[in-house]
């Protein structure tokens, strides 16, 4: 609880720091613009642009869970580029202080290594404009270069630290969820194996005694009621455990989306409109999804993750695709979680594959909709794969 509160405070402090940097820099630009002998219309236009820029910049830098979707950040980046370069033609060197914010936004939005190249181009554009005939500058090119580098580095560092704090918080939340699921699985298994077997034993012994008891005696009615109650209770225990397993995949998909969003990872989920699975299949796919999402959050630097569920007449397929390639590949070589999942999918006559495609790491599990192994047997044999 303390760590979660600390990390939430860290995100707030990071965002407040960026907001202070943005507002302070724009205030200095506004003071510089107002001090110049410009026309009334030009001054009003500049003030309007300076009032619009904070919303654009803070929309780019907002930390999770307030971080905008990826496509909207691209829209804001394009708008920020226009609001950074076009006013330079009017306000000249006074507007060059905003180049650092654009460089920081490029590093935070554009995938690497393209982001580094574009950010360096933005930094170099300041001195280039100073030496061009488009800008009448009272600042040296080194001054513009230094201010752009300092502002861009500060913005990127603060926002990146905020994203790392959000990733750490999501990792801790996933670890807590796995511990909770492990305990719930143990309780459900004990409920099914211990209490269920005891109820079956009571029912069998009561029914055996019934066959030796005359119907006219009071003992017959008591034994009949005991046998009926034991059978009914055993049926309710089985329904509880099977309902928990069959609903796992839907809840796990919803949790995966929330977790990735809170970690600052752009996610997209695709699944059939109507999806009803046997308990064994749902439980296995849920375990695969938990392991895949845990690897994305805890062991990779992924920025995007796509989860796809497709079904045919006889099989169900789960695919998790993320761009955290290098760390994810290292985890598959050193970790045992995926190997346990391979055993579990194999027990259900399925297959688990990992592959590298186009710079992405893809984890795929494919299972038959009518597995040959019962859920209880699978859980007992591959208990470690469940968690």
PyMOL commands that set and color helices and strands:
alter all, ss='L'
color gray80, all
select helices_A, chain A and resi 2-34+40-61+70-85+88-109+114-131+141-211+218-246+248-262+279-299+325-334+337-347+375-381+383-386
alter helices_A, ss='H'
color red, helices_A
select strands_A, chain A and resi 266-270+304-311+315-322+351-357+360-368
alter strands_A, ss='S'
color yellow, strands_A
deselect
rebuild
show_as cartoon
